[in-house]
């Protein structure tokens, strides 16, 4: 993993899945840029409602918008599925844990409980 140290990667094994999700979203975004831009270019070339000098600019803008939209939606859908998996895993691990005994909180001279941390 490039930007995550090994300790964090061991603590959070779902980061590998998140990285795969980001990679797929990037690929889908690039494909949407190419397909959206090409479709817009072909459409404006065949049915020219605008001057020819603006066709490449409009095509690139439309392709960029399509790429952003598709990659954004891909990340959101993958994030939802990963968060659903994490929610189920957290509920399973919480049911197996034994509740720990809490120590009595220290009281300060002003009467605040739990303000001082050890």
N, C-alpha and C positions, 0 to 999 in steps of 0.2 A: 504494500500500500504506500503510495507516494507521500502524502502529506500527513499521515497518521503514524505516530510512533508505535513500536511493537507492544508496549505495555497497554496502550489504549485499545489496540487491535485485539489483544487477548481478552480484555474486559468486555468489549462489545463486538461479538462475532457477527452481528447484523450489519456492521459497516461494509463488509464485503458484498452483501446483497444490495446495500444502498449504492455502492460504487457501480455494480452491474446495472442497476436501474438508471443511474445517471448516464452511463455509456449508451444504453439503449435509447434513452431520450435524446441524446445528442445525435445519434445516427438517424432517428426518425426526424429530427429537426432539419438535418442537412438534406435528407431526401425530400422533405416538404419544401425547402427553399428551392431545390432544383425543379421539382414538379410544379410547384405554384408559380415560380418565375417563368418557366418554360411555357406553361399554359397561358399565362397572362401575355407573354410576348407573342405567342402564336395567335391568340385571340385579337390582340390589338393590331397585329400585322394584317390579318384577314379582314377584320372589320374596323377600319381606322377612324374612330371618333375623335382622336387627338392627333396633333402633328407628329410626324415620324421622329423628330428629335427627342420627344419626351417618352417614347415607348421603352427604351432601356431603363430609364430612371423609374418609371412606373412599374416595370416588371421586377426590378430589383427590390423596390419597396414592398410590393405585394408578396414576393417570395420571402423576404425577411419577416414580414408579418405572419405568413403561414408557418414558417419555421419556428418562430417564437411560440405561436399558439399551440402547435402540435407538441413541441418539446415540453411546454408548460403543462399541458394536459397529461402527457405521459408520466411526468414526475409526480403530479398530483395522484394519479391512479396508483402508481407504484407505492407512493408514500402511504396511501390509505391501506393497501394490502399489507405493507410492512408493519404499520401501526396496529392493525388488527391482529397480526401474528404476535406482536409484542404484548398486546393486551391479554391475549389468551395465555401466553407464557408467564406473564406476571401473576395472573390469577392462580395458575397451577403452582407456582413457586411459593406464593403467599399462603396457600392452604397447607403446604408441607412444612413451613417454618414453625419452629417452636417460639412462642412469645418470650422475649427477653425480660428480665427483671429490671425495672427502672430504679435508679438510685434516687434517694430523696433529694430534692432540689435545695440548694443553699439559699439562705435568706440573707439579704444585705442589711446594712444598718438602717436603710430607708424602708425596709419591708418588702422589697422586690424579690420575688422568687424566680429562680432560673436565669437571672441576669448574668451572674458570674459563670464562666465556663472554665472547666478544669483542663 
